[in-house]
Amino acid sequence: MHAYRASLLRFSPEGEALFDDDGLLVTAPDQAGVQRVLAAGPHREVAARHPQAAVTHWPGRILAPGFIDMHVHYPQTDIIGAPADGLLPWLEHYTFPAEARFADPAHAAEVASFFLDELQRHGVTTALTFCTSHPASVDAFFTEAQRRRLRMMGGKVLQDRHSPDGVRDETEQSLIDTEALIRRWHGQGRLGYAITPRFAPTSSEAQLRGAGELAARHSDTWIHSHVAENKDEVRWVRALFPQARSYLDVYQGFGLMRERAVYAHCIHFDDTDRQLMRETGAAAAVSPTSNLFLGSGFFDYAGAERIGMRHGLASDVGGGTSFSPFHTMLAAYYVGREGQTKPGLSLPPSRLWWNATGGAARALGLAGVVGTLQPGTEADVVVLNPQATPLLARKTARAQSLEELLFSLIVLGDDRVVERVLVA
């Protein structure tokens, strides 16, 4: 049993932010050796119930749930900030050449280790990531994540057409490889497999159909892809799949819409698309730094909330420009201003933080597992220093409410705020 005393930020299962100036978090291992939250709340109350727990005291610090990144590409770590005219030229000139190198297991292993170092340095303890079309990239990612006992999901990219040599796979073999990887990695420790068609244009109908069949056979896996990110891409999909009502409808037609199906971007949607997301339980991974960087458009937060479409935040590195959840939350705040019709903040700070923790967990089908620090959840915890920089210290000392404190951290925070990370 472990107990940690500091200020404590946690969330109710419904997303209400709970804050204790003097809090106590008590954890204990389950049968698998994973530390879970036993109790969390005001120090005076929790300590009285657990007098036997030895306490580690971090005065002036904030304990909070580990951040969750709903969509990121670990093989694109080295192409952050690559200049391009837009999504499709960026893929052609930077992404595909970089990903071709992941046929080499040694390269894949080196990048996987660096990538997970960066996630943890920024306080990210759970992520849903693209690998590449090479099985070696998946093995490298999961091997390193398992060594660190992280909760991570990922999968081999499926792309059997409209892709250059070096990343294009073969239809039947790609599906055989995917099923073998599911059997090897899914459910091993804290790992989960994601069936990963890159996006509709780069998969044949046969490959998409096979992916849907795998998703039906392995119903507790994730599905991970892109949809409606860029207007040129949307036009391309319309030409390739003229029978589909919309880009999103392509995936529905191949059995790729269900709980634990996560689609990045979801920008160029109408309400029918949003209703389909809600009805199937699929979720949007909102990637504001990427969308701003590539000029793709603005996610409609108001539309998602109005329809009840699940969504959470994502870095989308390397289209995204930072691993930092603080940068992602701030970009989401900017984007939320687009089309805003009511006075006030576009997205309240506590809602932004929820979308990077417990809300992202719920969208991923991991409600009650991570993201809230509620009793029974896995104890992935970040220790935050609200005095990490002189300006931040000055600002947070003047905060008159929890919303002001969280907004100060979002606007001025970066990896220097994350003092340590406790995994499981």
C-alpha positions as a printed Julia matrix, in Angstrom:
424×3 Matrix{Float64}:
   0.0     0.0     0.0
   1.2     3.51   -0.87
  -0.17    6.89    0.13
   0.65   10.26   -1.41
  -0.2    13.62    0.13
  -0.49   16.75   -2.02
  -3.2    18.82   -3.63
  -5.41   16.36   -5.5
  -7.25   16.75   -8.82
  -9.62   13.95   -9.76
 -12.85   13.53  -11.68
 -16.22   11.99  -11.01
 -17.31    9.35  -13.54
 -19.57   12.02  -15.08
 -16.69   14.46  -15.58
 -17.03   16.82  -12.62
 -13.64   18.13  -11.5
 -12.95   17.49   -7.8
 -10.11   19.28   -6.04
  -8.66   18.95   -2.55
  -6.1    21.55   -1.47
  -4.74   19.02    1.01
  -5.51   15.63   -0.46
  -4.47   12.04    0.03
  -4.28    9.3    -2.6
  -3.99    5.71   -1.33
  -3.12    2.85   -3.69
  -2.77   -0.9    -3.33
  -1.81   -3.67   -5.78
  -4.31   -5.98   -7.43
  -3.59   -9.66   -8.12
  -1.61   -8.73  -11.24
   0.56   -6.32   -9.27
  -1.01   -3.21  -10.81
  -1.45   -0.42   -8.27
  -5.07    0.7    -8.08
  -6.66    3.62   -6.28
  -7.95    2.48   -2.93
  -9.09    5.89   -1.69
  -8.8     9.52   -2.72
 -10.04   12.7    -1.1
  -9.31   15.19    1.68
  -6.26   14.17    3.71
  -7.99   14.36    7.08
 -10.81   12.02    6.0
  -8.77    9.5     4.01
  -5.89    9.3     6.5
  -8.32    8.47    9.3
  -9.56    5.45    7.3
  -6.06    4.24    6.39
  -3.83    4.98    9.4
  -1.47    2.12    8.5
  -0.4     3.66    5.16
   3.07    5.22    5.06
   2.67    8.65    3.47
   4.89   10.33    0.88
   4.32   14.08    1.18
   4.76   16.42   -1.79
   3.88   19.9    -0.5
   3.08   22.46   -3.18
   2.42   19.79   -5.78
  -0.75   18.56   -7.49
  -1.57   14.88   -8.02
  -3.69   14.34  -11.15
  -4.69   11.49  -13.47
  -2.13   10.57  -16.1
  -2.96   12.15  -19.44
  -4.43   10.12  -22.31
  -3.56   10.66  -25.98
  -6.34    9.29  -28.17
  -4.45    9.39  -31.48
  -0.71    9.55  -32.14
   1.74    8.07  -34.66
   4.89    6.81  -32.99
   6.71    6.3   -36.34
   6.21   10.0   -37.12
   8.22   11.2   -34.13
  11.02   12.44  -36.38
   8.83   14.42  -38.78
   7.22   16.82  -36.32
   7.34   20.27  -37.88
   7.92   19.08  -41.45
   6.62   21.85  -43.77
   4.02   20.91  -46.37
   1.18   22.39  -48.4
  -1.4    20.2   -46.68
  -2.24   16.67  -45.6
  -1.76   14.75  -48.86
   1.57   16.38  -49.88
   2.78   15.95  -46.29
   2.06   12.22  -46.46
   3.85   11.89  -49.79
   6.99   13.87  -49.01
   7.57   13.14  -45.33
   5.33   10.5   -43.79
   5.69    7.56  -46.15
   9.51    7.87  -46.5
   9.87    8.01  -42.71
   7.56    5.04  -42.16
   9.37    2.88  -44.74
  12.34    2.74  -42.36
  10.29    0.72  -39.84
  10.87   -2.48  -41.76
  14.13   -2.47  -39.76
  13.39   -3.87  -36.27
  16.37   -2.05  -34.74
  15.16    1.32  -36.02
  11.61    0.57  -34.83
  12.87   -0.35  -31.38
  15.0     2.8   -31.05
  12.13    5.09  -32.05
   9.63    3.24  -29.84
  11.87    3.78  -26.82
  12.36    7.48  -27.56
   8.64    7.94  -28.28
   7.58    6.4   -24.97
  10.22    8.48  -23.16
   8.61   11.59  -24.64
   5.08   10.52  -23.74
   6.04    9.86  -20.15
   8.08   13.08  -19.9
   4.92   14.97  -20.83
   2.74   13.01  -18.39
   0.99   10.79  -20.95
   0.39    7.33  -19.5
  -2.12    5.89  -22.01
  -2.15    6.31  -25.78
  -3.75    4.85  -28.88
  -1.03    4.85  -31.52
  -0.5     4.01  -35.15
   2.47    1.8   -35.91
   3.38    1.21  -39.59
   2.48   -1.46  -42.12
   5.45   -3.52  -40.91
   4.75   -6.12  -38.18
   8.18   -5.34  -36.73
   6.96   -1.86  -35.84
   4.14   -3.34  -33.76
   6.42   -5.79  -31.97
   8.86   -2.98  -31.13
   6.13   -0.72  -29.77
   4.44   -3.34  -27.61
   7.72   -4.82  -26.36
   8.82   -1.45  -25.02
   5.38   -0.54  -23.64
   5.18   -3.89  -21.85
   8.63   -3.38  -20.32
   7.38   -0.1   -18.84
   4.04   -1.63  -17.76
   2.16    1.12  -19.61
  -1.45    0.95  -20.78
  -1.0     1.31  -24.53
  -2.96    0.39  -27.63
  -1.63    0.15  -31.17
  -1.65   -1.85  -34.35
  -0.2    -2.6   -37.75
  -1.32   -0.15  -40.43
  -3.37   -1.63  -43.27
  -2.69    0.06  -46.63
  -2.73   -2.08  -49.76
  -3.27    0.6   -52.43
  -2.48    4.22  -53.31
   0.71    3.9   -51.29
   4.36    3.81  -52.37
   6.71    0.86  -52.23
   8.08    0.4   -48.75
   4.8     0.99  -46.94
   2.21   -0.68  -49.16
   1.2    -4.13  -47.92
  -0.5    -7.09  -49.59
  -4.18   -7.62  -48.9
  -4.35  -11.21  -47.71
  -1.01  -11.19  -45.89
  -1.88   -7.93  -44.12
  -4.94   -9.55  -42.58
  -3.05  -12.71  -41.64
  -0.36  -10.59  -39.98
  -2.97   -8.53  -38.14
  -4.66  -11.57  -36.65
  -1.32  -13.02  -35.59
  -0.42   -9.74  -33.88
  -3.8    -9.66  -32.12
  -3.16  -13.11  -30.71
   0.38  -12.18  -29.7
  -0.29   -8.85  -27.98
  -3.93   -8.1   -27.24
  -4.68   -8.34  -23.54
  -1.08   -8.99  -22.56
  -0.69   -7.04  -19.34
  -1.99   -3.54  -20.02
  -1.7    -3.76  -23.82
  -4.52   -3.65  -26.35
  -4.57   -4.21  -30.09
  -6.07   -1.76  -32.59
  -7.13   -2.88  -36.07
  -5.73    0.0   -38.1
  -6.72    0.79  -41.69
  -4.75    3.95  -42.42
  -7.7     5.7   -44.06
 -10.25    4.61  -46.62
  -8.32    5.72  -49.75
  -5.32    3.51  -48.94
  -7.27    0.3   -48.37
  -9.0    -1.76  -51.02
 -12.56   -2.91  -50.46
 -11.21   -6.4   -49.8
  -8.87   -5.11  -47.1
 -11.58   -2.99  -45.46
 -13.96   -5.95  -45.54
 -11.3    -8.16  -43.95
 -10.65   -5.55  -41.27
 -14.36   -5.51  -40.45
 -14.4    -9.29  -40.18
 -11.42   -9.2   -37.81
 -13.18   -6.54  -35.74
 -16.24   -8.77  -35.47
 -14.2   -11.81  -34.43
 -12.16   -9.84  -31.9
 -14.84   -7.57  -30.5
 -12.8    -6.24  -27.56
 -10.02   -4.89  -29.78
  -9.92   -1.29  -30.9
 -10.46    0.05  -34.42
  -8.32    3.05  -35.32
  -8.36    5.16  -38.46
  -8.81    8.65  -39.91
 -11.91   10.31  -41.33
 -12.91   13.66  -42.83
  -9.68   15.46  -41.98
  -9.07   17.43  -45.16
 -11.36   18.62  -47.96
  -9.14   17.18  -50.71
  -9.19   13.84  -48.9
 -13.0    13.99  -48.62
 -13.3    14.59  -52.38
 -10.94   11.68  -53.04
 -13.06    9.34  -50.9
 -16.22   10.47  -52.7
 -14.65    9.5   -56.02
 -13.4     6.13  -54.72
 -16.62    5.17  -52.9
 -19.47    6.85  -54.81
 -22.06    4.53  -53.27
 -21.35    5.76  -49.71
 -23.46    8.57  -48.24
 -20.38   10.14  -46.67
 -16.77    9.43  -45.84
 -17.8     8.02  -42.45
 -20.42    5.84  -44.1
 -17.61    4.0   -45.91
 -16.45    2.56  -42.59
 -19.99    1.72  -41.54
 -20.43   -0.26  -44.74
 -17.48   -2.47  -43.88
 -18.43   -3.15  -40.25
 -15.89   -0.75  -38.76
 -18.22    1.32  -36.56
 -18.7     0.13  -32.98
 -17.62    0.67  -29.39
 -13.84    1.14  -29.25
 -13.74    2.44  -32.82
 -11.74    5.66  -32.77
 -11.61    8.0   -35.76
  -9.16   10.86  -35.83
 -10.26   14.35  -36.87
 -13.97   14.11  -37.81
 -13.88   17.71  -39.03
 -15.96   17.73  -42.21
 -19.04   16.1   -40.71
 -22.76   16.76  -40.79
 -25.26   15.87  -38.07
 -26.04   12.53  -39.74
 -22.39   11.58  -39.36
 -22.41   12.69  -35.73
 -25.54   10.66  -35.06
 -23.91    7.6   -36.59
 -20.95    8.07  -34.25
 -23.29    8.35  -31.26
 -25.46    5.37  -32.23
 -22.52    3.04  -32.82
 -20.48    4.18  -29.8
 -17.55    5.24  -31.98
 -15.45    8.19  -30.82
 -13.63   11.14  -32.34
  -9.98   11.82  -31.52
  -9.76   15.6   -31.77
  -6.32   16.76  -32.9
  -6.24   20.56  -32.8
  -2.5    21.22  -33.17
  -2.38   18.95  -36.22
  -5.48   20.47  -37.77
  -4.1    23.99  -37.31
  -0.63   23.02  -38.57
  -1.89   21.29  -41.74
  -4.72   23.76  -42.33
  -7.3    20.99  -42.25
 -10.16   22.81  -40.51
 -11.86   23.14  -37.13
 -13.54   20.41  -35.11
 -17.13   21.38  -34.26
 -17.25   21.01  -30.48
 -20.73   22.49  -30.27
 -22.04   20.01  -32.8
 -20.43   17.08  -30.98
 -21.93   18.16  -27.67
 -25.35   18.83  -29.21
 -25.57   15.35  -30.74
 -23.82   13.54  -27.91
 -20.88   12.26  -29.97
 -18.03   10.85  -27.9
 -14.76   12.69  -28.27
 -11.46   13.34  -26.54
  -8.14   15.01  -27.24
  -5.14   13.78  -29.19
  -1.7    15.08  -30.15
  -1.58   13.44  -33.6
   2.22   13.65  -33.61
   3.79   14.03  -36.19
   1.11   16.14  -37.89
   0.56   17.48  -34.41
   3.25   19.82  -33.18
   3.78   18.69  -29.58
   3.53   15.71  -27.26
   2.38   18.11  -24.53
  -1.24   17.74  -23.36
  -1.03   21.37  -22.22
  -0.34   22.51  -25.79
  -3.12   20.27  -27.09
  -5.64   21.6   -24.56
  -4.71   25.2   -25.37
  -5.1    24.57  -29.11
  -8.5    23.0   -28.44
  -9.49   26.15  -26.59
  -8.49   28.25  -29.61
 -10.4    25.99  -31.99
 -13.45   26.07  -29.73
 -13.64   29.81  -30.37
 -14.45   29.13  -34.04
 -18.18   29.51  -34.58
 -18.79   30.34  -30.91
 -22.16   32.04  -30.51
 -22.47   32.29  -26.71
 -20.43   34.58  -24.44
 -17.82   33.11  -22.14
 -15.05   30.56  -22.49
 -15.25   28.36  -25.56
 -14.39   25.28  -23.48
 -14.07   25.53  -19.69
 -10.61   24.53  -18.4
 -12.0    21.62  -16.38
 -13.74   20.31  -19.51
 -10.51   20.55  -21.51
  -8.71   18.63  -18.76
 -11.49   16.01  -18.69
 -11.14   15.57  -22.47
  -7.46   14.76  -21.92
  -8.08   12.3   -19.07
 -11.34   10.69  -17.98
 -13.32   11.83  -21.02
 -10.7    10.37  -23.33
 -10.79    7.15  -21.32
 -14.57    6.96  -21.7
 -14.31    7.61  -25.44
 -11.76    4.78  -25.69
 -13.99    2.33  -23.84
 -11.8     2.55  -20.72
 -14.25    4.22  -18.34
 -13.55    3.04  -14.81
 -10.08    1.82  -15.82
  -7.96    4.99  -16.07
  -8.3     8.74  -16.2
 -10.17    9.78  -13.05
  -8.35    8.56   -9.89
 -11.64    7.16   -8.68
 -11.4     4.13   -6.35
 -10.77    0.96   -8.35
  -9.08    2.66  -11.27
  -5.48    1.97  -12.18
  -3.14    4.38  -10.45
  -1.52    6.23  -13.33
  -0.65    9.54  -11.69
   1.2    12.69  -12.65
   2.8    14.94  -10.05
   2.5    18.52  -11.26
   4.49   21.52  -10.08
   2.39   24.69  -10.42
   5.53   26.72   -9.7
   7.62   25.15  -12.46
   8.43   28.52  -14.07
   8.51   31.99  -12.54
   5.57   33.25  -14.59
   3.5    30.15  -13.85
   4.26   30.43  -10.13
   3.2    34.07  -10.15
  -0.01   33.27  -12.05
  -1.11   30.19  -10.09
  -0.5    31.96   -6.77
  -3.17   34.46   -7.82
  -5.77   31.89   -8.93
  -9.11   32.52   -7.24
 -10.81   29.29   -8.35
 -10.09   25.83   -9.7
 -10.95   26.99  -13.23
  -8.4    29.8   -12.98
  -5.75   27.4   -11.66
  -6.34   24.85  -14.42
  -6.41   27.53  -17.11
  -3.1    28.93  -15.87
  -1.55   25.48  -16.23
  -3.09   24.96  -19.68
  -1.95   28.33  -21.04
   1.52   28.47  -19.48
   2.32   24.8   -18.88
   4.61   22.39  -20.69
   6.75   19.38  -19.81
   8.47   21.36  -17.02
   5.22   21.18  -15.04
   5.35   17.36  -15.02
   7.69   16.64  -12.12
   7.23   12.87  -12.0
   4.97   10.15  -13.38
   3.73    7.13  -11.42
   2.74    4.24  -13.71
   0.36    1.64  -12.3
